[in-house]
Structure formats: C-alpha cells, structure tokens
Amino acid sequence: MIKEHKPFAQPIYVTRPILPNLEELTEKLKEVWESKWLTNNGPQHQLLEEKLRQLLKVPYLSLFNNGTIALITACQSLRLSGDVITTPFTFPATPHVLSWNNIKPIFCDIDPNTMNIDANKIESMITPQTTGILAVHVFGTPCDVIKIQEVADRYGLKIIYDAAHAFGVEIRGEGIGNFGDISMMSFHATKLFHTAEGGALTFQDKNLKLRIDLLKNFGIKNEDEVVMPGINGKMNELQAILGLINLNYFEQEREKRKLLTETYRQCLRDVEGVSFLDDSPEVKSSYQYFVIRIHEKAFGRSRNEVYSEFKRYNIFTRKYFYPLCSDYTCYRHLPSSSPTNLPVAQEVVQQVLSLPLYGELSVSDVEKICDILKSFRRKSH
C-alpha cells in the first residue's frame, strides 16, 4: 500500500535567498549614509571587489549592477562580431547578450552527461564568421575548459564563460573565473551568493580591466575625457553592502546545501527512471541547484507530470531550462536552431527538473520531497 503524503504547510520553492539580520544591514547602511556616497565606485564597492577577487582566486574582477549587463560588456570588451558559438540549454540572457551586440548565436548541441556545450562538436560549427565561444557552466558543473581552449587557440577564437551558477567553483584548486578570456558571475537573489541584483566579470588581463571599467561607466576616463561609447553597468553601494554581509554567510549556506544534496542523492540513488550528476573529485562545487532527470519510460511518468504533481504537495520545482533558447521565436529561424542539429538538447530539455535546494530546508524536508517523488513512479507491468 502506498503511503499517503501530506502537502507542506508552507510553499517549498526551488530556492530562497540568504537574508542577513536586518540589524546587521542597518548598521552597514549607516556607513553609506554617513559617507553620502551611493554609487560611482564608492568605498563599499571597492571593498567588495577586492574581497571577491581574493575569494574567487582571480587576478582581476569588475563588479556590475547585474550579470546580463556584465555579459553584454564582456562581448564589447573582446570586440566580438559575426557569429559566436553557444549552447541552447541555458537562461535567455546567454544568447540575448549576443543579439544585443549584433552577433548571431550559433547553437551547438550539449554533452549528454554534463548538459554543458559539447566540446567535441564546437569545431564542426566554426566558419570564417566565427569570432568566439560563449559557453555556460550549467548548474555550476564546469565545462570541458581544456578542450574548449584547445579549439579556441587553434582557430584564434575568444572564450567567454557564463559562470552564473558557478560562484566559488574550483577545478583542482583553481578558481573557475580563470578559464577562457572572461567569466561572468551572477549575484542575483536566486544565487548562492547575492547582492539582490548584481554580477561581476573576472579575467587575467590587466588591460582588459581598464577597458571593462571604462565601458561600464559611459566610457568616462576623467572629468574632461570620454574615450569610448560605454553604458551604465556600475554596482551601487547598497548592493555592495548586502554583498559584503552575505560573504559572511555564503560558505555556511554552501555547506548546508552540500548536506541536502548528499541527502537527495542517497534517497534517489536507486530510483529507476531518475538520474543525476555526482560530484567530481577534481571540482569544488557551488551546490547552486540540485537537478534530476526524469526518464519517462523507466519512471512511468513524464517530467511535466512530475512537475505538476509536486504542486499538489505545495512543492514548486522548476523545468530549468525549458524551453530551449533555440526554440524561442526570435531564434527559431536560425539554421543552427534546427532540432536535427540539437538531438541531445532536445531530449534533455524534456527531462530536467530542479528540486528545492536552500539552507533553510531540513534533511527531513528533503527526505519527504524524495518520498513524494518516489510515490509518483508508476511501475511497468
């Protein structure tokens, strides 16, 4: 007999932001009020930039008001044009930043295991119009950075990594922001570390730091000189103080998420029709999301059915990323968007489900979510 499960009394969302004690935030706000310096590279901004640079183990870092503006600026700073190869399995911002720079996104299929861009298929997409690769560390799992760099070097291409999910990720002790030409971190409220809205670019070239800092501040060099057409991408002091406080909590949050992730894996390890990625011994994870794949034939239910069923228990999961960017009306016409070009992505996008993961959840909450998921399974006869 199947055990009946009661819905959660309060909604269980896919994620919840770290929110520091209000008194702590108020104390920090007093510093800003006393300085009367609200934006334009203030002391809080400068302090956060340096602390993040050290934490992420990168030589250079530039803070932004959000990750999308940061990515748009990254494309500008590297003077990308023509075509850029990217993944269809990502958040809309990834291909949109290319379009905003008058660059055509060229969609490459994804790896069936990591769900990142398939490094073995990039080379076949390169044409004389290709100037770069915009790859995504999907759910914080690092791309095949070695293979991608080899391909880029062979063809003289620039690499930008969308590392929105990869805050604090390291490969063999090296910060994820050191790979490629530029990496973008997102500090949106849904992320492991956040500044409500915000982001950063990381890179290894000192000259790039000068150029990026000019581009995000209207191209203003000094009171009398504007040297390039820039935009307003600056992070303000209020965002910066929230970030400075949250830096004190993010490692604790990551440890809690690690425990919950291990609980999910333990509970779901032997459930037929459910699969997930395990940690790599070479990678320090962000534990940004816990994502499963529902294999309809083996599980007896589709991912969409599971997603809908969870709502009856007050559990709000996410079909992340659905639909594929290549299926948006604004990109569907591109030859690279053809489903025949993206068979793996077309399959994966129907399977992926992001389960709730944030520090306020308890181990017993996760065990209950897993029990409810197991109860959805229909055994084949």
C-alpha positions as CSV (number, residue, x, y, z in Angstrom):
1,M,0.0,0.0,0.0
2,I,1.3,3.4,-1.0
3,K,1.9,5.7,2.0
4,E,-0.2,9.0,1.8
5,H,1.9,12.1,2.0
6,K,0.5,15.4,3.2
7,P,1.4,18.6,1.4
8,F,3.9,21.0,3.1
9,A,2.1,23.6,5.2
10,Q,4.2,26.4,3.7
11,P,5.2,26.5,0.0
12,I,8.6,24.9,-0.7
13,Y,10.2,26.9,-3.6
14,V,13.1,25.8,-5.8
15,T,15.4,28.3,-3.9
16,R,15.4,31.1,-1.3
17,P,17.9,33.9,-0.9
18,I,20.2,34.4,2.0
19,L,18.8,37.3,4.0
20,P,21.1,38.7,6.7
21,N,19.8,40.0,10.0
22,L,18.1,43.4,9.4
23,E,20.0,45.0,12.3
24,E,23.3,43.9,10.7
25,L,22.2,45.5,7.4
26,T,21.1,48.7,9.1
27,E,24.5,49.1,10.8
28,K,26.2,48.8,7.5
29,L,23.7,51.2,5.9
30,K,24.8,53.9,8.5
31,E,28.3,53.8,6.9
32,V,26.8,54.6,3.5
33,W,24.6,57.3,4.9
34,E,27.5,58.9,6.7
35,S,29.6,58.9,3.5
36,K,26.7,60.2,1.3
37,W,28.4,58.1,-1.4
38,L,25.7,56.0,-3.1
39,T,27.3,54.9,-6.4
40,N,30.2,55.6,-8.8
41,N,32.9,53.3,-7.3
42,G,32.3,54.0,-3.7
43,P,34.3,52.5,-0.7
44,Q,31.9,49.6,-0.2
45,H,32.1,48.8,-3.9
46,Q,35.9,48.9,-3.8
47,L,36.0,46.7,-0.7
48,L,33.6,44.1,-2.1
49,E,35.5,44.0,-5.4
50,E,38.8,43.2,-3.6
51,K,37.2,40.6,-1.3
52,L,35.6,38.8,-4.2
53,R,38.8,38.9,-6.2
54,Q,40.6,37.1,-3.3
55,L,37.8,34.7,-2.6
56,L,37.4,33.6,-6.3
57,K,41.2,33.4,-6.7
58,V,41.3,35.6,-9.8
59,P,43.8,38.4,-10.7
60,Y,41.2,40.9,-11.9
61,L,37.5,41.4,-11.2
62,S,35.0,44.1,-12.1
63,L,31.6,44.5,-10.4
64,F,28.4,45.1,-12.2
65,N,24.8,46.0,-11.5
66,N,23.7,42.7,-12.9
67,G,25.1,39.7,-14.8
68,T,23.4,40.4,-18.1
69,I,24.9,43.9,-18.4
70,A,28.2,42.3,-17.4
71,L,27.9,39.7,-20.3
72,I,27.0,42.4,-22.8
73,T,30.1,44.4,-21.7
74,A,32.2,41.3,-22.0
75,C,31.2,40.9,-25.6
76,Q,32.0,44.5,-26.3
77,S,35.4,44.4,-24.5
78,L,36.6,41.5,-26.6
79,R,35.2,43.2,-29.8
80,L,33.3,40.1,-30.7
81,S,31.3,40.2,-34.0
82,G,29.8,38.0,-36.7
83,D,29.0,34.6,-35.2
84,V,29.5,33.2,-31.7
85,I,29.0,29.5,-30.8
86,T,26.9,29.0,-27.7
87,T,24.5,26.5,-26.1
88,P,20.8,26.3,-26.5
89,F,20.4,24.9,-23.0
90,T,20.7,28.0,-20.9
91,F,18.9,31.0,-19.4
92,P,17.7,33.5,-22.1
93,A,20.4,36.1,-21.1
94,T,23.1,34.0,-22.7
95,P,22.0,34.2,-26.4
96,H,20.3,37.6,-25.8
97,V,23.6,39.3,-25.0
98,L,24.9,38.2,-28.4
99,S,21.9,39.6,-30.1
100,W,22.2,42.9,-28.3
101,N,25.8,43.1,-29.7
102,N,24.5,42.4,-33.2
103,I,26.2,38.9,-33.0
104,K,24.4,35.8,-34.4
105,P,24.2,33.0,-31.8
106,I,25.2,29.6,-33.3
107,F,23.7,26.8,-31.3
108,C,25.9,23.8,-30.6
109,D,24.5,20.6,-29.1
110,I,25.2,19.6,-25.5
111,D,27.0,16.8,-23.7
112,P,24.5,14.1,-22.6
113,N,26.1,13.8,-19.2
114,T,27.1,17.3,-18.0
115,M,24.5,19.1,-20.1
116,N,27.2,21.7,-20.9
117,I,28.1,22.6,-24.5
118,D,29.6,19.6,-26.2
119,A,33.3,20.5,-26.6
120,N,33.7,17.8,-29.2
121,K,31.1,19.4,-31.5
122,I,32.2,23.0,-31.4
123,E,34.9,22.6,-34.1
124,S,32.3,21.5,-36.7
125,M,30.3,24.7,-36.1
126,I,33.2,27.1,-36.8
127,T,33.1,29.2,-40.0
128,P,35.1,32.2,-41.2
129,Q,32.4,34.4,-39.5
130,T,33.0,32.8,-36.1
131,T,34.8,35.1,-33.6
132,G,34.1,33.4,-30.2
133,I,32.6,30.8,-28.0
134,L,30.1,31.7,-25.2
135,A,29.9,28.6,-23.0
136,V,27.9,28.0,-19.8
137,H,28.9,26.1,-16.7
138,V,25.4,24.7,-16.4
139,F,24.1,24.3,-12.9
140,G,27.7,25.0,-11.8
141,T,29.2,22.0,-13.5
142,P,32.4,23.1,-15.2
143,C,32.6,22.9,-19.0
144,D,35.4,20.9,-20.6
145,V,37.7,24.0,-20.3
146,I,40.8,22.3,-21.6
147,K,39.2,21.0,-24.8
148,I,37.4,24.3,-25.4
149,Q,40.6,26.3,-25.0
150,E,42.4,24.0,-27.5
151,V,39.7,24.5,-30.1
152,A,39.7,28.3,-29.5
153,D,43.5,28.5,-29.8
154,R,43.5,26.5,-33.0
155,Y,41.1,29.0,-34.6
156,G,42.0,32.2,-32.9
157,L,38.7,32.5,-31.1
158,K,37.8,34.3,-27.8
159,I,36.1,32.5,-25.0
160,I,33.5,33.9,-22.6
161,Y,32.2,31.7,-19.8
162,D,28.7,32.3,-18.4
163,A,29.5,31.2,-14.8
164,A,26.2,32.5,-13.3
165,H,25.8,29.2,-11.4
166,A,29.4,28.7,-10.6
167,F,30.2,31.1,-7.7
168,G,33.1,29.6,-5.7
169,V,33.6,26.6,-8.0
170,E,37.2,25.5,-8.4
171,I,38.8,22.9,-10.7
172,R,41.8,21.3,-9.0
173,G,42.1,24.3,-6.7
174,E,41.9,26.9,-9.4
175,G,39.1,29.4,-9.4
176,I,36.6,28.9,-12.2
177,G,36.9,32.5,-13.2
178,N,40.5,32.0,-14.5
179,F,39.5,30.0,-17.6
180,G,38.8,31.5,-21.0
181,D,39.2,35.2,-21.7
182,I,36.4,36.4,-19.4
183,S,34.0,34.7,-17.0
184,M,30.7,36.2,-15.8
185,M,29.3,35.7,-12.2
186,S,25.7,36.5,-11.4
187,F,24.8,37.8,-7.9
188,H,21.0,37.7,-8.5
189,A,18.9,37.0,-5.4
190,T,18.4,33.3,-6.5
191,K,22.2,32.6,-6.4
192,L,24.3,31.1,-3.7
193,F,26.0,34.5,-3.1
194,H,23.9,37.5,-4.0
195,T,23.7,41.3,-3.9
196,A,19.9,41.3,-4.7
197,E,20.9,42.1,-8.2
198,G,24.4,42.2,-9.4
199,G,27.3,40.5,-11.2
200,A,31.0,40.5,-12.0
201,L,33.4,39.8,-14.8
202,T,36.7,38.0,-14.0
203,F,39.8,37.9,-16.2
204,Q,43.6,37.7,-16.3
205,D,44.5,40.7,-18.5
206,K,45.2,44.0,-16.7
207,N,44.4,46.0,-19.9
208,L,41.0,44.3,-20.0
209,K,40.3,45.6,-16.5
210,L,40.9,49.2,-17.7
211,R,38.7,48.7,-20.8
212,I,35.9,47.0,-18.9
213,D,35.8,49.6,-16.1
214,L,35.6,52.3,-18.8
215,L,32.8,50.5,-20.7
216,K,30.6,50.1,-17.6
217,N,30.9,53.8,-16.8
218,F,29.9,55.5,-20.0
219,G,33.5,55.4,-21.3
220,I,34.3,58.2,-18.9
221,K,38.1,58.4,-18.3
222,N,38.0,61.6,-16.2
223,E,36.1,64.9,-15.8
224,D,37.2,66.1,-19.3
225,E,37.5,62.9,-21.3
226,V,35.1,60.3,-22.6
227,V,37.1,57.8,-24.6
228,M,34.6,55.2,-25.8
229,P,30.9,54.5,-26.0
230,G,30.1,52.9,-22.7
231,I,26.9,52.0,-20.8
232,N,26.0,52.3,-17.1
233,G,26.8,48.9,-15.6
234,K,28.1,50.1,-12.2
235,M,27.1,48.3,-8.9
236,N,25.8,50.8,-6.3
237,E,26.8,51.0,-2.6
238,L,23.5,49.5,-1.4
239,Q,24.1,46.3,-3.4
240,A,27.7,46.2,-2.3
241,I,26.9,46.3,1.5
242,L,24.4,43.5,1.1
243,G,27.2,41.5,-0.7
244,L,29.7,42.3,2.0
245,I,27.4,41.0,4.7
246,N,26.3,37.9,2.7
247,L,30.0,37.0,2.2
248,N,29.9,36.1,5.9
249,Y,27.1,33.6,5.3
250,F,27.6,32.0,1.9
251,E,30.1,29.3,3.0
252,Q,27.8,28.2,5.7
253,E,24.9,28.2,3.1
254,R,27.1,26.1,0.8
255,E,27.8,23.5,3.5
256,K,24.1,23.2,4.3
257,R,23.3,22.7,0.6
258,K,26.0,20.1,0.3
259,L,24.4,18.1,3.1
260,L,21.0,18.4,1.5
261,T,22.4,17.4,-1.9
262,E,24.0,14.4,-0.4
263,T,20.6,13.5,1.2
264,Y,18.9,13.8,-2.2
265,R,21.5,11.5,-3.8
266,Q,21.2,9.0,-1.0
267,C,17.4,8.9,-1.2
268,L,17.2,8.8,-5.0
269,R,20.2,6.7,-5.9
270,D,18.3,3.5,-6.7
271,V,15.0,5.0,-8.0
272,E,14.6,3.7,-11.5
273,G,14.0,6.4,-14.1
274,V,15.7,9.2,-12.0
275,S,19.3,10.2,-12.7
276,F,21.6,13.0,-11.5
277,L,25.2,14.1,-11.6
278,D,27.6,13.2,-8.8
279,D,30.4,15.5,-7.6
280,S,33.7,15.2,-9.4
281,P,36.7,14.7,-7.1
282,E,38.5,17.5,-9.0
283,V,35.8,20.1,-8.6
284,K,34.7,22.2,-5.6
285,S,31.0,22.6,-6.2
286,S,28.8,25.7,-5.7
287,Y,25.7,23.5,-4.8
288,Q,23.7,26.1,-6.6
289,Y,21.0,23.7,-7.7
290,F,20.1,20.0,-7.4
291,V,18.8,18.8,-10.7
292,I,17.4,15.4,-11.6
293,R,16.4,14.0,-15.0
294,I,13.1,12.0,-15.3
295,H,13.4,9.3,-17.8
296,E,9.7,8.8,-18.8
297,K,9.8,5.2,-20.0
298,A,11.6,3.9,-16.9
299,F,9.8,6.2,-14.4
300,G,6.4,5.7,-15.8
301,R,5.6,9.5,-15.7
302,S,6.9,12.4,-17.8
303,R,8.9,15.3,-16.3
304,N,5.9,17.6,-16.9
305,E,3.6,15.3,-15.0
306,V,6.1,15.1,-12.0
307,Y,6.4,19.0,-12.1
308,S,2.6,19.3,-11.9
309,E,2.1,16.6,-9.3
310,F,4.6,18.3,-7.0
311,K,2.5,21.4,-6.9
312,R,-0.3,19.4,-5.2
313,Y,2.1,19.0,-2.3
314,N,3.0,22.7,-2.2
315,I,6.4,21.9,-3.7
316,F,7.4,24.2,-6.6
317,T,10.1,22.7,-8.7
318,R,11.4,24.2,-12.0
319,K,11.8,22.9,-15.5
320,Y,15.2,24.5,-15.8
321,F,16.0,25.3,-18.7
322,Y,12.7,24.9,-20.6
323,P,12.2,25.6,-23.5
324,L,15.5,25.6,-25.3
325,C,16.7,29.0,-26.4
326,S,16.8,27.7,-29.9
327,D,13.1,27.2,-29.8
328,Y,12.3,30.9,-28.9
329,T,10.5,32.7,-31.7
330,C,13.5,35.1,-32.0
331,Y,16.0,32.3,-32.7
332,R,13.9,29.5,-34.2
333,H,14.7,30.7,-37.8
334,L,18.4,30.2,-37.4
335,P,19.8,27.1,-39.2
336,S,21.6,26.0,-36.1
337,S,18.3,26.0,-34.2
338,S,17.1,23.0,-36.2
339,P,16.1,20.2,-33.8
340,T,18.1,17.8,-36.0
341,N,21.2,19.8,-35.1
342,L,20.4,19.5,-31.3
343,P,19.2,16.0,-30.6
344,V,20.7,15.7,-27.1
345,A,19.5,19.2,-26.0
346,Q,16.0,18.3,-27.4
347,E,15.9,15.2,-25.3
348,V,17.4,16.7,-22.1
349,V,15.1,19.7,-22.0
350,Q,12.1,17.3,-21.6
351,Q,13.8,15.5,-18.7
352,V,15.3,18.1,-16.4
353,L,13.7,19.1,-13.1
354,S,15.3,21.4,-10.5
355,L,14.4,20.3,-7.0
356,P,14.2,22.7,-3.9
357,L,17.7,23.4,-2.5
358,Y,18.4,26.1,0.0
359,G,19.8,26.2,3.5
360,E,16.5,26.8,5.3
361,L,15.4,23.3,4.3
362,S,16.0,20.5,6.7
363,V,17.2,17.0,5.9
364,S,13.7,15.7,6.8
365,D,12.2,18.1,4.3
366,V,14.4,16.7,1.6
367,E,13.6,13.1,2.6
368,K,9.9,14.0,2.4
369,I,10.3,15.5,-1.1
370,C,12.1,12.3,-2.2
371,D,9.4,10.1,-0.7
372,I,6.7,12.1,-2.5
373,L,8.7,11.9,-5.8
374,K,9.0,8.1,-5.3
375,S,5.2,7.9,-4.8
376,F,4.7,9.4,-8.3
377,R,6.5,6.5,-10.0
378,R,4.4,4.1,-12.0
379,K,5.8,0.6,-12.2
380,S,5.6,-1.1,-15.5
381,H,3.8,-4.4,-15.6
